[in-house]
Amino acid sequence: GEERLVKSLEQVVPADFYASATRPPSVYRGNPFLIEAALAYGGTEMKGDNSARLLRFANRVPLLYQQGGCAITQSVTSMNRRNYDLQQPRNALPIAPLTIVVNMASAWVPFTRESKEAIAGYAEIEKEISLALQECGRKLKMHLSRTKRAK
């Protein structure tokens, strides 16, 4: 699972560092689901003074619209980024050379509308997304502190 996620991220985003996390399966309203997250940091193509890029997927299908009303976006923007030495404006994506990927795998993805562009904000889903992102964030923080020490 997560190896595939990083491999596909490597193909799209050249970066200095990649991390990924796959949460154990969980359940919302009796429906099983699984959250995977990955991030790419640094590299020459990503600008450090821009907002991070967020790529949202449901069953590996990209969600291109309605980013604001999506559980994935809510979870990413509400994370406490200071723990990971990343600048972050309130309720926004962090300012960093960062690409964040989140995939929700489930036979019953709870889309907010017929158009299937945003995932409904169930607490169980947001919690799993946050935990996956925290795991990736910890790996990133270790990488950043190692890099700082090396300098």
C-alpha positions as a Markdown table, in Angstrom:
| # | Residue | x | y | z |
|---|---|---|---|---|
| 1 | Gly | 0.0 | 0.0 | 0.0 |
| 2 | Glu | 2.1 | 2.9 | 1.3 |
| 3 | Glu | 5.2 | 1.8 | -0.8 |
| 4 | Arg | 3.0 | 2.2 | -3.9 |
| 5 | Leu | 1.8 | 5.6 | -2.7 |
| 6 | Val | 5.4 | 6.8 | -2.3 |
| 7 | Lys | 6.5 | 5.3 | -5.6 |
| 8 | Ser | 3.7 | 7.2 | -7.4 |
| 9 | Leu | 4.6 | 10.4 | -5.5 |
| 10 | Glu | 8.2 | 10.0 | -6.5 |
| 11 | Gln | 7.2 | 9.8 | -10.2 |
| 12 | Val | 5.2 | 13.1 | -10.0 |
| 13 | Val | 7.1 | 15.1 | -7.5 |
| 14 | Pro | 10.9 | 15.1 | -7.4 |
| 15 | Ala | 11.8 | 15.8 | -3.7 |
| 16 | Asp | 14.6 | 15.3 | -1.1 |
| 17 | Phe | 12.5 | 13.3 | 1.3 |
| 18 | Tyr | 9.4 | 11.1 | 1.2 |
| 19 | Ala | 7.4 | 9.6 | 4.0 |
| 20 | Ser | 4.2 | 7.6 | 4.1 |
| 21 | Ala | 1.9 | 6.0 | 6.6 |
| 22 | Thr | -1.0 | 3.5 | 6.3 |
| 23 | Arg | -3.5 | 3.4 | 9.2 |
| 24 | Pro | -5.0 | 0.1 | 10.3 |
| 25 | Pro | -8.6 | -0.3 | 8.9 |
| 26 | Ser | -11.2 | 1.6 | 10.9 |
| 27 | Val | -15.0 | 2.0 | 10.8 |
| 28 | Tyr | -17.4 | 4.9 | 10.4 |
| 29 | Arg | -21.2 | 4.2 | 10.7 |
| 30 | Gly | -20.5 | 0.4 | 10.3 |
| 31 | Asn | -18.5 | 1.0 | 7.1 |
| 32 | Pro | -14.8 | -0.1 | 7.0 |
| 33 | Phe | -12.3 | 2.2 | 5.6 |
| 34 | Leu | -8.5 | 2.7 | 5.5 |
| 35 | Ile | -6.5 | 5.9 | 5.3 |
| 36 | Glu | -3.1 | 6.2 | 3.6 |
| 37 | Ala | -1.0 | 9.4 | 3.6 |
| 38 | Ala | 2.3 | 10.3 | 2.0 |
| 39 | Leu | 4.4 | 13.5 | 1.7 |
| 40 | Ala | 7.2 | 14.8 | -0.4 |
| 41 | Tyr | 9.4 | 17.5 | 1.0 |
| 42 | Gly | 12.1 | 19.7 | -0.6 |
| 43 | Gly | 13.6 | 19.3 | -4.1 |
| 44 | Thr | 14.2 | 21.9 | -6.8 |
| 45 | Glu | 10.7 | 22.0 | -8.2 |
| 46 | Met | 8.8 | 22.9 | -5.0 |
| 47 | Lys | 9.0 | 26.5 | -3.8 |
| 48 | Gly | 9.4 | 27.0 | -0.1 |
| 49 | Asp | 7.4 | 30.2 | 0.0 |
| 50 | Asn | 4.3 | 28.7 | -1.5 |
| 51 | Ser | 1.5 | 26.8 | 0.3 |
| 52 | Ala | 1.9 | 23.1 | 0.4 |
| 53 | Arg | 0.1 | 21.1 | -2.3 |
| 54 | Leu | -2.6 | 18.8 | -1.2 |
| 55 | Leu | -3.6 | 15.8 | -3.4 |
| 56 | Arg | -6.8 | 14.1 | -2.3 |
| 57 | Phe | -7.9 | 10.7 | -3.4 |
| 58 | Ala | -10.8 | 8.3 | -2.8 |
| 59 | Asn | -10.0 | 4.7 | -3.8 |
| 60 | Arg | -7.0 | 6.2 | -5.6 |
| 61 | Val | -9.3 | 8.4 | -7.8 |
| 62 | Pro | -8.2 | 12.1 | -7.5 |
| 63 | Leu | -10.7 | 14.5 | -6.0 |
| 64 | Leu | -10.1 | 17.7 | -8.0 |
| 65 | Tyr | -12.8 | 20.1 | -6.8 |
| 66 | Gln | -14.5 | 21.3 | -3.6 |
| 67 | Gln | -11.2 | 21.0 | -1.7 |
| 68 | Gly | -12.5 | 23.3 | 1.0 |
| 69 | Gly | -15.4 | 21.2 | 2.1 |
| 70 | Cys | -13.5 | 18.0 | 2.3 |
| 71 | Ala | -12.6 | 16.0 | 5.5 |
| 72 | Ile | -9.1 | 15.5 | 4.1 |
| 73 | Thr | -8.5 | 19.3 | 3.8 |
| 74 | Gln | -10.1 | 19.9 | 7.2 |
| 75 | Ser | -7.7 | 17.4 | 8.8 |
| 76 | Val | -4.6 | 18.8 | 7.1 |
| 77 | Thr | -5.4 | 22.4 | 7.9 |
| 78 | Ser | -6.3 | 21.7 | 11.5 |
| 79 | Met | -3.1 | 19.8 | 12.2 |
| 80 | Asn | -0.6 | 21.5 | 14.6 |
| 81 | Arg | 2.2 | 22.1 | 12.3 |
| 82 | Arg | 4.5 | 23.8 | 14.8 |
| 83 | Asn | 5.4 | 20.3 | 16.0 |
| 84 | Tyr | 7.0 | 19.7 | 12.7 |
| 85 | Asp | 8.8 | 23.0 | 12.3 |
| 86 | Leu | 6.5 | 24.1 | 9.4 |
| 87 | Gln | 5.1 | 27.6 | 9.1 |
| 88 | Gln | 1.4 | 27.6 | 8.9 |
| 89 | Pro | -1.2 | 30.4 | 8.6 |
| 90 | Arg | -4.4 | 29.7 | 10.5 |
| 91 | Asn | -6.8 | 27.3 | 8.8 |
| 92 | Ala | -4.6 | 27.0 | 5.8 |
| 93 | Leu | -2.1 | 24.7 | 4.3 |
| 94 | Pro | 1.5 | 25.0 | 5.6 |
| 95 | Ile | 3.9 | 27.3 | 3.8 |
| 96 | Ala | 6.6 | 24.8 | 2.8 |
| 97 | Pro | 8.1 | 22.9 | -0.2 |
| 98 | Leu | 5.7 | 20.1 | 0.6 |
| 99 | Thr | 3.2 | 17.9 | -1.3 |
| 100 | Ile | 0.7 | 16.0 | 0.9 |
| 101 | Val | -1.2 | 13.0 | -0.5 |
| 102 | Val | -4.2 | 11.4 | 1.4 |
| 103 | Asn | -6.2 | 8.5 | 0.1 |
| 104 | Met | -9.3 | 7.0 | 1.6 |
| 105 | Ala | -10.0 | 3.5 | 0.6 |
| 106 | Ser | -13.5 | 2.2 | 1.2 |
| 107 | Ala | -16.4 | 0.4 | -0.5 |
| 108 | Trp | -18.5 | 3.3 | 0.9 |
| 109 | Val | -16.7 | 6.6 | 0.7 |
| 110 | Pro | -19.1 | 9.2 | 2.2 |
| 111 | Phe | -19.0 | 11.9 | -0.4 |
| 112 | Thr | -20.7 | 15.2 | 0.5 |
| 113 | Arg | -22.5 | 15.4 | -2.9 |
| 114 | Glu | -23.4 | 13.5 | -6.0 |
| 115 | Ser | -20.4 | 14.9 | -7.7 |
| 116 | Lys | -18.1 | 12.8 | -5.5 |
| 117 | Glu | -15.5 | 15.6 | -5.1 |
| 118 | Ala | -15.3 | 15.9 | -1.3 |
| 119 | Ile | -15.4 | 13.4 | 1.6 |
| 120 | Ala | -17.9 | 14.1 | 4.5 |
| 121 | Gly | -16.3 | 15.0 | 7.8 |
| 122 | Tyr | -17.0 | 12.1 | 10.0 |
| 123 | Ala | -15.0 | 12.3 | 13.2 |
| 124 | Glu | -13.6 | 8.8 | 12.8 |
| 125 | Ile | -12.3 | 9.6 | 9.3 |
| 126 | Glu | -10.8 | 12.9 | 10.3 |
| 127 | Lys | -9.1 | 11.2 | 13.3 |
| 128 | Glu | -7.5 | 8.5 | 11.1 |
| 129 | Ile | -6.4 | 11.1 | 8.6 |
| 130 | Ser | -4.8 | 13.2 | 11.4 |
| 131 | Leu | -3.0 | 10.1 | 12.8 |
| 132 | Ala | -1.6 | 9.2 | 9.4 |
| 133 | Leu | -0.4 | 12.8 | 8.8 |
| 134 | Gln | 1.1 | 12.9 | 12.3 |
| 135 | Glu | 3.1 | 9.8 | 11.5 |
| 136 | Cys | 4.4 | 11.3 | 8.3 |
| 137 | Gly | 5.1 | 14.5 | 10.1 |
| 138 | Arg | 7.2 | 12.8 | 12.7 |
| 139 | Lys | 9.3 | 11.2 | 10.0 |
| 140 | Leu | 9.7 | 14.6 | 8.3 |
| 141 | Lys | 10.7 | 16.2 | 11.6 |
| 142 | Met | 13.4 | 13.6 | 12.1 |
| 143 | His | 14.7 | 14.2 | 8.6 |
| 144 | Leu | 14.7 | 18.0 | 9.1 |
| 145 | Ser | 16.5 | 17.8 | 12.4 |
| 146 | Arg | 19.1 | 15.4 | 11.0 |
| 147 | Thr | 19.6 | 17.8 | 8.0 |
| 148 | Lys | 20.0 | 20.7 | 10.4 |
| 149 | Arg | 22.6 | 18.9 | 12.5 |
| 150 | Ala | 24.5 | 17.9 | 9.4 |
| 151 | Lys | 24.8 | 21.5 | 8.5 |
